[in-house]
Amino acid sequence: MNIKSLLLGSAAALAAVSGAQAADAIVAAEPEPMEYVRVCDAFGTGYFYIPGTETCLKIGGFIRIQGEFGRDEADDRWNQDDPQYVGQSTSDWDMFSRAYISIDAKSDTEYGTLTGFFAAEFNADNDTDDGDSLIDVDEAYIQLGGFKAGFFYSWWDKGLNGETDSLGNVTEFNSLAYIYDGGTFQAGISVDELEGTSTKANGVGVTGIVSATLGGVAFDLLGSYDTEWEEGAVRGLLSADLGPGTLQVAGIWASNPNAYWADSEWTVAASYRFNASDKFAITPAAQYWGSLQDSNTSFGNDDQWRVGITTDYDITEGLATRFTINYTDPDDGDEYVSGFLRLQRDF
């Protein structure tokens, strides 16, 4: 019995040692570290780091549904001079849908912030051949510190609160610009390609701006010169917090029609955005045009005025409506009413 017990015990011990060696021989692979997307707060909200880089990316945009009304509104909405629209009927109302997508990439460098920005609009309207063929590059530019190059909106695109005023002619160009931002004081200059902005061939324009902000008051002085027509325009815009809202006034003078301003020799406009609540705002506005454009090269003697009101309501975070209605009365023409109703989801 002692010999049998010894043999059984030796076998069990040998099996245990063999099992331990076999277990030691199996080595589990180490899991690869997972790289999570990190939030980037260096340039504001909505940015995140592109994995493996120090570049911050922000994707945004909106979906807009808009119905417009007014004299020949469908004719005005899409350019009827384009051959694909010739012969199509006009209408006093129009409805379209728009998707806007923007991609903003930023990173810090020894020369300042490096930015690459791209935005596109995708429009759907039944007045086109296939209903959804209107695709437009809205902006595409590179900016390093104060230097900016590409296709982007000029300072002429800035307007008053509401949807009554018209304070610019062509407002997008392929440009080279330098912008100085001193906090309360800003200044900038740009050289703009004017191709397609007039009946003349490809030309060059120069634009300069100075602006200042002090408390709730801001002022812009903007001037541009069109080298093709050898004409220029100057615009001033003042904005001030007043009571429960913001008062804005603007004025423009032009030597003659040019790429930057061609509607009239001079104009003045004003608006007041009244913030009735955190969600609801009302903006009455008015504008007067003196000496409307008579031809491509000169202004005439007719004047025009317009009054209107715009309402904004935030339904919930990221979803808002805007309604505007305007009454316009030109000297040499019939008065008319126009406006739109918009539903927009921002993201």
FILUM-846446 format. One record per residue (C-alpha): residue in three letters; x, y, z. Coordinates in pm, whole numbers, plus 32768, in hexadecimal, padded with zeros to 4 digits. Example, Ala and Ser with C-alpha at 12.3 -4.5 7.8 and 13.67 -1.06 7.14 Angstrom:
<Ala; <84CE; 7E3E; 830C>>,
<Ser; <8557; 7F96; 82CA>>,
***
This chain:
<Met; <8000; 8000; 8000>>,
<Asn; <811E; 80EE; 804B>>,
<Ile; <81BE; 80AD; 7EF6>>,
<Lys; <806B; 80E3; 7E47>>,
<Ser; <802C; 8227; 7F02>>,
<Leu; <818B; 82A1; 7EAB>>,
<Leu; <8158; 825B; 7D39>>,
<Leu; <8004; 830A; 7D32>>,
<Gly; <808F; 8437; 7DE8>>,
<Ser; <81B7; 8451; 7CFA>>,
<Ala; <80D0; 8441; 7BCB>>,
<Ala; <7FEF; 8550; 7C54>>,
<Ala; <811A; 8631; 7C9D>>,
<Leu; <81A7; 85FA; 7B40>>,
<Ala; <8056; 8650; 7AA4>>,
<Ala; <803C; 878F; 7B6E>>,
<Val; <819C; 87FF; 7B0A>>,
<Ser; <8158; 87B0; 799A>>,
<Gly; <800D; 8873; 79A6>>,
<Ala; <80B7; 899C; 7A43>>,
<Gln; <81C4; 89A1; 7937>>,
<Ala; <80BC; 8986; 7824>>,
<Ala; <7FF7; 8AA7; 78BA>>,
<Asp; <812F; 8B7D; 78CC>>,
<Ala; <8170; 8B3D; 775C>>,
<Ile; <8025; 8BEB; 76F0>>,
<Val; <805B; 8D63; 76E2>>,
<Ala; <7F29; 8E42; 769E>>,
<Ala; <7F61; 8F64; 75A7>>,
<Glu; <7F5D; 90BD; 7642>>,
<Pro; <7E2E; 918A; 75CB>>,
<Glu; <7E8A; 92B4; 74F5>>,
<Pro; <7E4A; 9400; 75A3>>,
<Met; <7D07; 94A4; 752E>>,
<Glu; <7D25; 960F; 74BB>>,
<Tyr; <7BF0; 96CF; 751D>>,
<Val; <7B83; 9813; 7473>>,
<Arg; <7BE6; 9933; 7555>>,
<Val; <7B2C; 9A7A; 757B>>,
<Cys; <7BEE; 9BAD; 7508>>,
<Asp; <7B8F; 9CE8; 75C5>>,
<Ala; <7CA7; 9DC7; 7544>>,
<Phe; <7BD0; 9E63; 7430>>,
<Gly; <7A76; 9E62; 74CB>>,
<Thr; <7962; 9D60; 74E9>>,
<Gly; <7923; 9C47; 73F3>>,
<Tyr; <7A8D; 9BF5; 7399>>,
<Phe; <7B36; 9AA2; 73C9>>,
<Tyr; <7C94; 9A24; 7382>>,
<Ile; <7CC5; 9958; 7248>>,
<Pro; <7D55; 9811; 72D9>>,
<Gly; <7ECF; 9804; 72C0>>,
<Thr; <7EF2; 997B; 727A>>,
<Glu; <7EE9; 9AC9; 732A>>,
<Thr; <7DEC; 9B52; 7230>>,
<Cys; <7C94; 9BAD; 72B3>>,
<Leu; <7B64; 9B72; 71D7>>,
<Lys; <7A03; 9BFB; 71E7>>,
<Ile; <78E2; 9B88; 710C>>,
<Gly; <77A9; 9C5C; 7100>>,
<Gly; <768F; 9CD1; 7025>>,
<Phe; <7519; 9CF2; 7008>>,
<Ile; <73E5; 9C6F; 6F55>>,
<Arg; <72FD; 9D83; 6EDA>>,
<Ile; <719D; 9D77; 6E4D>>,
<Gln; <7129; 9EC7; 6DC7>>,
<Gly; <6FF8; 9F4B; 6D14>>,
<Glu; <7010; A0A2; 6C6F>>,
<Phe; <6F0D; A18C; 6BDF>>,
<Gly; <6F25; A2C5; 6B0B>>,
<Arg; <6F15; A340; 69A6>>,
<Asp; <6FC1; A245; 68BD>>,
<Glu; <7060; A1A0; 69ED>>,
<Ala; <70B8; A05A; 693C>>,
<Asp; <7158; A124; 6823>>,
<Asp; <722D; A1E4; 691F>>,
<Arg; <728E; A0B3; 69ED>>,
<Trp; <7344; 9FFB; 68D5>>,
<Asn; <7405; A0B4; 67C7>>,
<Gln; <732A; A0B6; 6691>>,
<Asp; <744E; A131; 65BD>>,
<Asp; <74DF; 9FD4; 65DB>>,
<Pro; <7483; 9F0C; 649E>>,
<Gln; <73FD; 9DE7; 6569>>,
<Tyr; <72E5; 9EC8; 65F1>>,
<Val; <7287; 9F85; 64B3>>,
<Gly; <711B; 9F52; 6454>>,
<Gln; <70AC; 9EDD; 65AD>>,
<Ser; <6F7F; 9F88; 6646>>,
<Thr; <6F95; A07F; 6764>>,
<Ser; <6EC6; A083; 68A0>>,
<Asp; <6E72; A171; 69BB>>,
<Trp; <6ED0; A06A; 6ABA>>,
<Asp; <6FDE; 9F64; 6AD8>>,
<Met; <7045; 9E52; 6BCA>>,
<Phe; <719A; 9DB3; 6BE6>>,
<Ser; <7268; 9CDA; 6CD2>>,
<Arg; <73D9; 9D08; 6D21>>,
<Ala; <74E3; 9C3A; 6DD0>>,
<Tyr; <761A; 9CF6; 6E42>>,
<Ile; <7751; 9C38; 6EB4>>,
<Ser; <788E; 9CD7; 6F3E>>,
<Ile; <79DE; 9C3E; 6F9E>>,
<Asp; <7ACF; 9D10; 706D>>,
<Ala; <7C31; 9C8F; 70BA>>,
<Lys; <7D15; 9D51; 71A7>>,
<Ser; <7E6A; 9D20; 7244>>,
<Asp; <7F67; 9DF7; 72FB>>,
<Thr; <80AE; 9E4C; 724C>>,
<Glu; <81D6; 9F30; 728D>>,
<Tyr; <8133; A028; 719B>>,
<Gly; <7FDF; A026; 7242>>,
<Thr; <7EA4; 9F57; 720D>>,
<Leu; <7E99; 9E92; 70C9>>,
<Thr; <7D36; 9E6E; 7042>>,
<Gly; <7CA5; 9DAE; 6F1E>>,
<Phe; <7B32; 9DEE; 6EE4>>,
<Phe; <7A3D; 9D5D; 6DEB>>,
<Ala; <78C5; 9D85; 6DCF>>,
<Ala; <77CC; 9D19; 6CC5>>,
<Glu; <765A; 9D4B; 6C83>>,
<Phe; <7578; 9C42; 6BEA>>,
<Asn; <7432; 9CDA; 6B6C>>,
<Ala; <72F4; 9C2A; 6B02>>,
<Asp; <71F1; 9CEC; 6A3E>>,
<Asn; <70E8; 9C6E; 6950>>,
<Asp; <7130; 9D8B; 685D>>,
<Thr; <7272; 9CE3; 67EA>>,
<Asp; <7288; 9BCA; 66EC>>,
<Asp; <72B4; 9AAC; 67E1>>,
<Gly; <7248; 9B5B; 6920>>,
<Asp; <738F; 9B36; 69E3>>,
<Ser; <74AD; 9B9E; 6900>>,
<Leu; <750F; 9CE9; 69A1>>,
<Ile; <7656; 9CA0; 6A57>>,
<Asp; <772C; 9DC5; 6ABF>>,
<Val; <7880; 9DEC; 6B66>>,
<Asp; <782D; 9EEF; 6C6D>>,
<Glu; <798F; 9F29; 6CF0>>,
<Ala; <7AE5; 9E84; 6CCE>>,
<Tyr; <7C16; 9F2E; 6D63>>,
<Ile; <7D5C; 9F0C; 6E24>>,
<Gln; <7DBC; 9FFA; 6F3B>>,
<Leu; <7F04; A013; 6FFA>>,
<Gly; <7F06; A116; 710B>>,
<Gly; <7E82; A253; 7069>>,
<Phe; <7EBC; A1E2; 6F00>>,
<Lys; <7D93; A150; 6E45>>,
<Ala; <7D7A; A0C6; 6CE3>>,
<Gly; <7C66; A01C; 6C21>>,
<Phe; <7AF5; A047; 6BD6>>,
<Phe; <7A3B; A0F1; 6CF3>>,
<Tyr; <7941; A1FE; 6D4E>>,
<Ser; <79C1; A362; 6D4C>>,
<Trp; <7972; A466; 6E56>>,
<Trp; <785D; A4E3; 6D71>>,
<Asp; <7791; A3B0; 6DD0>>,
<Lys; <7751; A437; 6F2D>>,
<Gly; <75FA; A4D4; 6F4C>>,
<Leu; <7502; A549; 7051>>,
<Asn; <742B; A46F; 712E>>,
<Gly; <72EE; A3FA; 7084>>,
<Glu; <72AD; A3B8; 6F13>>,
<Thr; <724B; A50E; 6E8E>>,
<Asp; <7396; A5B1; 6E30>>,
<Ser; <7475; A581; 6CFE>>,
<Leu; <75D4; A608; 6D3D>>,
<Gly; <76B1; A556; 6C40>>,
<Asn; <76BD; A4F4; 6AD3>>,
<Val; <77A7; A3CD; 6A95>>,
<Thr; <7829; A358; 6BE8>>,
<Glu; <78FB; A220; 6B98>>,
<Phe; <7A4A; A222; 6AE7>>,
<Asn; <7B8A; A15E; 6ABF>>,
<Ser; <7C64; A241; 6B93>>,
<Leu; <7DAB; A276; 6C47>>,
<Ala; <7D7B; A32A; 6D91>>,
<Tyr; <7E2F; A393; 6ECC>>,
<Ile; <7D6C; A3C9; 700D>>,
<Tyr; <7DF4; A471; 7147>>,
<Asp; <7D30; A42D; 7287>>,
<Gly; <7D94; A501; 73B0>>,
<Gly; <7C65; A4AC; 7482>>,
<Thr; <7BA9; A5F6; 7490>>,
<Phe; <7C3F; A663; 7344>>,
<Gln; <7C4A; A59F; 71FF>>,
<Ala; <7CC6; A5F1; 70A2>>,
<Gly; <7CE0; A533; 6F5D>>,
<Ile; <7D31; A54D; 6DEC>>,
<Ser; <7CE2; A461; 6CCD>>,
<Val; <7D2B; A441; 6B5B>>,
<Asp; <7BFB; A3AE; 6AAB>>,
<Glu; <7BD4; A304; 695B>>,
<Leu; <7AA5; A3A3; 68B2>>,
<Glu; <7A6D; A2A2; 679F>>,
<Gly; <78FF; A284; 6743>>,
<Thr; <788C; A3AF; 6810>>,
<Ser; <784C; A49C; 66EC>>,
<Thr; <783E; A4AD; 6571>>,
<Lys; <79B4; A4EB; 6564>>,
<Ala; <7AC1; A3E0; 6560>>,
<Asn; <7B77; A356; 668D>>,
<Gly; <7BE2; A472; 6773>>,
<Val; <7C71; A4BE; 68C9>>,
<Gly; <7BDD; A572; 69F2>>,
<Val; <7C71; A5F1; 6B37>>,
<Thr; <7BB0; A5FF; 6C7F>>,
<Gly; <7C11; A690; 6DCF>>,
<Ile; <7B5F; A697; 6F1F>>,
<Val; <7B97; A728; 7079>>,
<Ser; <7AB3; A6D3; 719B>>,
<Ala; <7AA7; A715; 730F>>,
<Thr; <79DF; A686; 7430>>,
<Leu; <79AE; A730; 7580>>,
<Gly; <78BA; A699; 7674>>,
<Gly; <7771; A667; 75C0>>,
<Val; <77CB; A74C; 749B>>,
<Ala; <7876; A6DA; 7359>>,
<Phe; <78CC; A79F; 721F>>,
<Asp; <794B; A731; 70C7>>,
<Leu; <79D1; A80F; 6FB1>>,
<Leu; <79F7; A754; 6E69>>,
<Gly; <7A76; A7C8; 6D16>>,
<Ser; <7AB5; A71A; 6BC8>>,
<Tyr; <7B3B; A779; 6A71>>,
<Asp; <7AE6; A6C3; 692D>>,
<Thr; <7C0F; A6E7; 683F>>,
<Glu; <7B46; A672; 6710>>,
<Trp; <7A3D; A782; 672A>>,
<Glu; <7B29; A86F; 67E2>>,
<Glu; <7A15; A8B2; 68DF>>,
<Gly; <79F9; A880; 6A55>>,
<Ala; <7907; A86C; 6B79>>,
<Val; <7914; A8BC; 6CEE>>,
<Arg; <7839; A82C; 6E02>>,
<Gly; <7814; A879; 6F73>>,
<Leu; <775A; A79A; 706B>>,
<Leu; <7710; A7E7; 71D9>>,
<Ser; <7683; A6ED; 72D4>>,
<Ala; <7626; A740; 743C>>,
<Asp; <757A; A685; 7556>>,
<Leu; <744E; A757; 75B6>>,
<Gly; <734E; A6ED; 76B8>>,
<Pro; <72D3; A588; 7682>>,
<Gly; <7364; A575; 7524>>,
<Thr; <7463; A5EB; 7422>>,
<Leu; <744B; A721; 7345>>,
<Gln; <7507; A71D; 71FA>>,
<Val; <7530; A829; 70ED>>,
<Ala; <75F3; A822; 6FA5>>,
<Gly; <763D; A903; 6E7F>>,
<Ile; <76E2; A8D2; 6D29>>,
<Trp; <7762; A9C3; 6C1F>>,
<Ala; <77EB; A95C; 6AC9>>,
<Ser; <7891; AA2C; 69BB>>,
<Asn; <77E2; A959; 68AF>>,
<Pro; <776E; A7ED; 688C>>,
<Asn; <7883; A6F3; 68D6>>,
<Ala; <78B4; A58B; 6948>>,
<Tyr; <788A; A5E2; 6AB8>>,
<Trp; <7758; A6C6; 6AA9>>,
<Ala; <767C; A70A; 697C>>,
<Asp; <7517; A73A; 69FB>>,
<Ser; <751E; A8B2; 6A2F>>,
<Glu; <7600; A9DE; 6A5E>>,
<Trp; <75B4; A9DD; 6BD2>>,
<Thr; <74DE; A927; 6CD0>>,
<Val; <7490; A92E; 6E43>>,
<Ala; <73FB; A812; 6F12>>,
<Ala; <739E; A7CF; 707C>>,
<Ser; <7318; A6B1; 714F>>,
<Tyr; <72CA; A66B; 72BC>>,
<Arg; <72CB; A506; 733E>>,
<Phe; <71E3; A4F7; 746C>>,
<Asn; <7221; A3C2; 7541>>,
<Ala; <70C6; A383; 75CA>>,
<Ser; <713D; A248; 767F>>,
<Asp; <7259; A14E; 7679>>,
<Lys; <71AB; A09D; 7559>>,
<Phe; <70F3; A1B0; 749B>>,
<Ala; <7175; A2E9; 73EA>>,
<Ile; <70D0; A3F1; 730C>>,
<Thr; <719A; A4C8; 7218>>,
<Pro; <70F6; A5EE; 7165>>,
<Ala; <71D3; A68C; 7059>>,
<Ala; <71D6; A789; 6F3E>>,
<Gln; <72B5; A7F0; 6E1B>>,
<Tyr; <72BC; A90E; 6D20>>,
<Trp; <7375; A90D; 6BD3>>,
<Gly; <73CA; AA59; 6B2C>>,
<Ser; <7413; AA6B; 69B4>>,
<Leu; <73DA; A903; 694A>>,
<Gln; <74B9; A860; 6845>>,
<Asp; <7457; A8D0; 66E7>>,
<Ser; <7557; A80A; 6619>>,
<Asn; <7696; A741; 6648>>,
<Thr; <775E; A881; 6661>>,
<Ser; <767F; A987; 6705>>,
<Phe; <7572; A9D6; 6804>>,
<Gly; <7424; AA76; 67AF>>,
<Asn; <732A; AB55; 6862>>,
<Asp; <7235; AA54; 68EC>>,
<Asp; <7228; A9FC; 6A5D>>,
<Gln; <719E; A8D4; 6B21>>,
<Trp; <713F; A887; 6C87>>,
<Arg; <70EB; A74C; 6D4A>>,
<Val; <7061; A6F7; 6EA1>>,
<Gly; <7046; A59F; 6F3B>>,
<Ile; <703B; A4CB; 7070>>,
<Thr; <70E6; A382; 70CA>>,
<Thr; <708A; A296; 71E5>>,
<Asp; <716A; A182; 7272>>,
<Tyr; <70F7; A06C; 7357>>,
<Asp; <71D0; 9F56; 73EA>>,
<Ile; <70ED; 9E26; 7400>>,
<Thr; <71F1; 9D57; 74B7>>,
<Glu; <736A; 9D3B; 74BD>>,
<Gly; <73E1; 9D20; 7355>>,
<Leu; <728B; 9D60; 72B6>>,
<Ala; <7209; 9EBC; 7260>>,
<Thr; <7117; 9F73; 717D>>,
<Arg; <7137; A0C4; 70D0>>,
<Phe; <7025; A18B; 7025>>,
<Thr; <7056; A2D1; 6F6A>>,
<Ile; <6F72; A3B3; 6EA1>>,
<Asn; <6FE1; A4EC; 6DE2>>,
<Tyr; <6F2F; A600; 6D22>>,
<Thr; <6FFA; A6A6; 6C0B>>,
<Asp; <6F97; A7DF; 6B49>>,
<Pro; <7075; A84C; 6A22>>,
<Asp; <703D; A996; 696B>>,
<Asp; <7038; A8FC; 6810>>,
<Gly; <6F71; A7BF; 6851>>,
<Asp; <6E5C; A71A; 6916>>,
<Glu; <6E75; A6EA; 6A8B>>,
<Tyr; <6E7D; A57F; 6AFF>>,
<Val; <6E80; A49E; 6C31>>,
<Ser; <6F80; A388; 6C62>>,
<Gly; <7003; A2A7; 6D75>>,
<Phe; <7039; A142; 6DE5>>,
<Leu; <6FF4; A040; 6EF3>>,
<Arg; <711E; 9F6A; 6F5E>>,
<Leu; <714B; 9E34; 7034>>,
<Gln; <72B6; 9DE2; 7084>>,
<Arg; <7365; 9CCF; 7146>>,
<Asp; <74CD; 9D2F; 71A6>>,
<Phe; <75D5; 9C34; 7210>>,
***
